[in-house]
Amino acid sequence: MFSQMADPMLQGQYPPRGLFQALAVAAMCVQEQPNMRPLIADVVTALTYLASQKFKPDTQPVRGSRLPPATPPRTKRDRDKKLSDGSDSERLS
């Protein structure tokens, strides 16, 4: 069970959806192919967002609700392609 992966110091006081999302980020980071791993900036953004969410223990997720589809992580390969075709507004000088 995924809850066993949570820090015991949290004493179960965390949103299960947040745990699943953090685990999904971690799973992307350990892809065997390095070019399939997300950029560290994207990892930081995702984890910063998750850490900023307030936990309300009295609210329960709606049964049967589905998580929205995840946005595929950007990879080094995606960034390199954008830089080579000039479509990235964050191009390095």
N, C-alpha and C positions, 0 to 999 in steps of 0.2 A: 504494500500500500504506500502511496506517495506521501502520506502524512508522516511516515517514519523518516522521511528525508528532511523534514523541517527541523529547525533548531529547537531542541527541547526547552531552551530558556523561554521560548514563546508561550509555552504551556497551552498549546492549542489555540491561542488567541491570534489568529491570522485568517484572512479570507482564503478559502480553498481555491477559488479561481485564481487568486494572485500566486499561490504556490504552483498551480499548474502552468501558469504563464511563465514564471521564473524557471521552471523545469524545462519548458519548451525552449527558452532562450539558451539555457545551459546545453541542451541537446544539440542545438544548432552550432554551438561553439566547439563541439568535439567531433564534428564531421571528419571522416577519414581524409577526404580530399580538402586540402587547405583552401583552395579557391571557392569551395562551397560554404565556408564559414563566413559569418557576418563580419562587417567592419566593426572594430572596437568602438567607434563612435556610436554606432547603432546599438550595440550592446549596452553602452553607458546610458544612452537615451531611454531604452526600454526599461532598464533596471531603475533608473531615476524615477521614471513615471510610476512603476510598480511601488517603489518605496514611498512615493508621495500620497498614495491612496489611503484614505482613512478607513480603519476597520470598524465596522458597526456590528458587534456580535449579535444584536437583537434582530438584524435583518437576515433573512434566508433567501437564497436564490430561488427563483421560480422553477418548480419542477418541470422538466421537459424543455426548458429553454436551452438554446444552443448558443455557443460562443460564436461571435462573428468570425468569418474567415480571416486567417492571419495574413498580413502582408508579407510576401516573401522577403527575406533579408537581402540587403544589397551585399554583393560580394566584391572582392578585389577585381575580379574579372569584369563585373558590371561597371565599376568605376573606371577601369582602364579603357573599356569600350567607349564610355561617355567622353573621356578625355581625348581619345583618338578621333572621335567624330565631331568634337566641338560642341556637344549638346549639354555639357555639364556647366552650370552657372558657377560652380564652386571650383573652377579650374585654378590650379596653382600657377603662379607667374614664373 
